[in-house]
Amino acid sequence: MGDTNPTGAAGTGSTDGADGQAPVVVVTGASRGIGAHLADAFAAAGYVVERCSRRGRSGEDGVEVVAVDVTDGAAVREYVDGVLARRGRIDVLVNNAGVIDAEVPLWEADPEEWWRTVEVDVRGPFLVAHAVVPHMLEAGGGRVVNLNSGSGTRSNDVSTAYYVAKSALGRITGGLHLAGYERGLRAFDLAPGVVRTDMTAGMGSHVGRTAWTEPHEVSELALALASGEFDAWSGRMVRAGTDTPTSLRAAEDRLSERSRQVLLVPWGDDDPLA
């Protein structure tokens, strides 16, 4: 995974948490797919990993995934309170839980499925961050990694709920960055590319695809963002499969205020919205 050792509160550079203990990370949607890979990678890197997903899981390997519906505010608060009671703090939050709607135009979409997608992909990360971030701020900071998508940077003819949701998630990331930076909070959008999972393998848009992002590429970037070395990228999007810790280091000096953010593109200097 490279030199992505765990760190504690934002602004620290130690290989342990702020009090010398292993840092604590919460990973949502951790029972399978990208979330399971991320949780395993954080554990291998020395983090204390708290995993949750909608269904939960208690496997023979001793790994427990707590059942939590991230769209249920009371359930989220109960889960976060439990983590804090067990661990004393949360240093990193990885908002990974997500779904995608059917690949049909908006007017053919099932309204319930469409809105459920927005609830899971927007309300979910909001509720978990809403419960976790105050404790991070009390401790002097922390890091939030939101699993976003390049879909959040553009429109599409199908799966419109997913595109809407990922655009909104970017605004959540930006809001956390702007409001929390001076208090030690860092927030990142991590686009995983297209990883072969149960969800992506069944999508018509990926039929015949041969180029897939490898899970370790996603984990490598997540660990890098959590480490504290890449805080200059707070409030911005990085993408697995194209970005690497090495490329992010090389690009850091070229970042402008607007780099890697979704913004209105004016037609010119005379555009009244410029």
C-alpha positions in Angstrom: 0.0 0.0 0.0 3.0 2.3 0.0 3.9 4.8 2.8 0.4 5.3 4.1 0.8 4.7 7.8 -2.2 5.5 10.0 -2.4 8.8 11.8 -4.6 10.4 14.3 -6.4 13.7 14.3 -6.0 16.0 11.3 -2.8 18.0 11.5 -0.8 15.2 13.1 1.8 13.1 11.3 2.5 10.3 13.7 2.0 6.7 12.9 -0.5 6.2 15.8 -3.5 8.1 17.0 -3.1 11.3 18.9 -2.8 9.4 22.2 -0.4 6.8 20.9 -3.1 4.2 20.3 -4.1 2.8 16.9 -6.5 5.2 15.2 -10.2 4.2 14.7 -11.9 4.2 11.3 -15.6 3.7 10.6 -16.4 2.1 7.2 -20.0 2.0 6.1 -21.3 -0.5 3.5 -18.5 -2.8 4.7 -20.0 -6.3 4.3 -19.0 -6.7 0.6 -17.6 -5.1 -2.5 -15.5 -2.0 -2.2 -16.4 -1.5 1.4 -15.1 -4.9 2.5 -11.9 -4.3 0.6 -11.5 -0.9 2.3 -12.2 -2.2 5.8 -9.7 -5.1 5.3 -7.0 -2.7 4.0 -7.4 -0.3 7.0 -7.2 -3.3 9.3 -4.0 -4.5 7.6 -2.5 -1.0 7.9 -3.0 -1.0 11.7 -6.3 0.8 12.2 -9.0 -0.3 14.6 -11.8 -0.9 12.1 -15.5 -0.5 12.9 -17.7 -1.9 10.1 -21.4 -1.5 9.4 -23.8 -2.3 6.6 -27.5 -2.5 6.1 -27.7 -6.3 6.6 -24.7 -6.7 8.9 -22.6 -9.9 9.1 -20.9 -12.0 11.8 -18.6 -14.3 10.0 -16.6 -17.3 11.0 -13.5 -15.2 10.5 -14.4 -13.2 13.6 -15.1 -10.0 11.6 -18.3 -8.4 12.7 -20.2 -6.0 10.5 -22.9 -4.3 12.5 -26.4 -4.0 10.9 -27.2 -0.3 10.4 -29.5 1.4 8.0 -27.6 4.6 7.2 -30.9 6.4 6.3 -32.2 5.9 9.8 -31.0 8.7 12.0 -31.7 7.0 15.3 -30.0 3.8 14.2 -26.9 5.8 13.0 -26.7 7.7 16.3 -27.0 4.5 18.3 -24.2 2.9 16.2 -21.9 5.8 16.5 -22.5 6.1 20.3 -21.6 2.4 20.5 -18.4 2.9 18.6 -17.4 5.8 20.9 -18.3 3.7 24.0 -16.0 0.9 22.8 -13.2 2.9 21.2 -13.3 6.3 22.8 -13.0 8.2 19.5 -13.3 8.1 15.7 -10.4 9.4 13.7 -11.5 8.5 10.2 -14.9 8.1 8.6 -15.3 6.3 5.2 -18.7 6.9 3.8 -18.9 4.0 1.4 -22.5 2.7 1.6 -24.4 3.4 -1.6 -26.7 2.0 -4.3 -27.6 2.9 -7.9 -31.0 3.1 -9.6 -32.1 1.3 -12.8 -30.5 2.3 -16.1 -33.6 3.9 -17.5 -34.5 7.6 -18.4 -36.0 9.7 -15.6 -39.6 9.4 -16.9 -39.4 5.6 -16.8 -37.9 5.4 -13.4 -39.7 3.9 -10.4 -40.3 6.9 -8.1 -39.7 4.9 -4.9 -36.5 3.3 -6.2 -35.3 6.7 -7.5 -35.8 8.4 -4.2 -34.4 5.5 -2.2 -31.2 5.9 -4.2 -31.0 9.5 -3.2 -31.7 8.6 0.4 -29.0 6.0 0.7 -26.4 8.0 -1.3 -27.1 11.5 0.2 -29.1 11.2 3.4 -26.9 8.3 4.5 -23.5 10.1 4.3 -25.1 13.2 5.8 -26.5 11.3 8.8 -23.3 9.4 9.5 -21.1 12.6 9.2 -23.7 14.5 11.3 -23.2 12.0 14.1 -19.4 11.5 13.8 -18.0 15.0 13.0 -18.9 16.7 16.3 -16.8 14.1 18.1 -13.9 14.6 15.7 -14.0 18.4 16.2 -14.0 17.9 20.0 -10.9 15.8 19.6 -9.1 18.4 17.4 -10.0 17.1 14.0 -10.4 14.0 11.8 -10.8 12.9 8.2 -13.9 12.1 6.2 -13.5 10.1 3.0 -16.7 10.1 0.9 -16.9 7.4 -1.9 -18.1 9.6 -4.7 -18.0 9.1 -8.5 -17.1 10.9 -11.7 -20.9 10.6 -12.3 -21.2 13.5 -9.8 -19.4 15.8 -12.3 -21.8 15.5 -15.2 -25.4 14.6 -16.3 -26.5 11.3 -17.8 -29.5 10.0 -19.7 -30.2 7.0 -17.3 -29.7 6.3 -13.6 -30.4 9.9 -12.9 -30.9 9.4 -9.2 -27.3 8.2 -8.8 -25.9 11.2 -10.8 -28.0 13.6 -8.7 -26.9 11.9 -5.5 -23.2 11.9 -6.3 -23.4 15.6 -7.3 -25.0 16.3 -3.9 -22.4 14.2 -2.1 -19.7 16.5 -3.5 -21.5 19.5 -1.9 -21.5 17.6 1.4 -17.8 17.1 1.1 -17.2 20.7 0.2 -19.4 21.9 3.1 -17.5 19.8 5.6 -14.2 21.1 4.2 -15.2 24.8 4.4 -16.8 24.7 7.8 -14.4 22.4 9.5 -10.9 23.0 8.1 -9.9 25.6 10.6 -10.9 23.2 13.4 -8.8 20.3 12.0 -11.4 18.6 9.8 -10.5 17.3 6.4 -12.9 15.9 3.9 -12.3 14.2 0.5 -14.2 12.9 -2.4 -12.7 9.5 -3.6 -14.0 8.2 -6.9 -13.2 4.5 -7.0 -13.5 4.2 -10.8 -15.2 1.1 -12.0 -14.5 -1.8 -9.6 -15.9 -5.2 -10.5 -18.6 -5.8 -7.8 -22.0 -7.4 -7.7 -23.5 -4.0 -8.4 -21.3 -3.0 -11.4 -21.2 -6.5 -13.0 -25.0 -6.5 -13.4 -25.1 -3.1 -15.2 -25.7 -2.9 -18.9 -23.3 0.0 -19.3 -20.4 -2.3 -18.3 -21.2 -5.2 -20.5 -18.0 -6.1 -22.3 -15.9 -3.9 -20.1 -12.3 -5.1 -19.9 -10.7 -2.2 -18.0 -11.6 -2.4 -14.3 -10.2 -0.5 -11.4 -8.5 -2.9 -9.0 -9.7 -2.8 -5.3 -6.1 -2.2 -4.1 -6.0 1.0 -6.1 -9.0 2.3 -4.2 -7.6 1.2 -0.8 -4.3 2.8 -1.5 -5.8 6.2 -2.1 -8.2 5.9 0.9 -5.3 5.1 3.2 -3.3 7.9 1.7 -6.0 10.4 2.3 -6.5 9.1 5.8 -2.8 9.4 6.6 -2.6 13.2 6.8 0.0 13.5 4.0 -2.5 14.7 1.4 -4.6 17.3 3.3 -4.0 19.8 0.5 -6.6 17.7 -1.4 -9.3 18.3 1.2 -12.5 19.5 -0.4 -11.4 18.0 -3.7 -12.0 14.8 -5.8 -9.3 12.1 -6.4 -9.9 9.1 -8.6 -8.5 5.6 -8.2 -7.1 4.1 -11.3 -5.7 7.4 -12.5 -4.5 9.1 -9.4 -1.9 7.6 -7.1 -0.1 8.9 -4.0 2.9 9.6 -6.2 0.9 11.6 -8.7 -1.0 13.5 -6.0 2.3 14.5 -4.4 3.6 15.8 -7.8 0.4 17.8 -8.5 0.0 19.4 -5.1 2.0 22.5 -5.9 -0.1 23.1 -9.0 -3.5 23.1 -7.1 -5.5 26.3 -7.4 -8.5 27.3 -5.4 -10.8 25.6 -7.9 -8.8 22.5 -8.8 -10.7 19.2 -8.8 -14.0 20.8 -7.8 -17.4 20.8 -9.6 -18.1 24.4 -10.6 -20.1 26.4 -13.1 -18.1 27.0 -16.3 -19.0 30.5 -17.6 -19.0 31.3 -21.3 -16.5 34.0 -20.8 -15.5 37.0 -18.6 -18.7 38.8 -19.6 -21.0 35.9 -18.3 -23.0 37.5 -15.4 -22.7 34.1 -13.6 -18.9 34.1 -13.8 
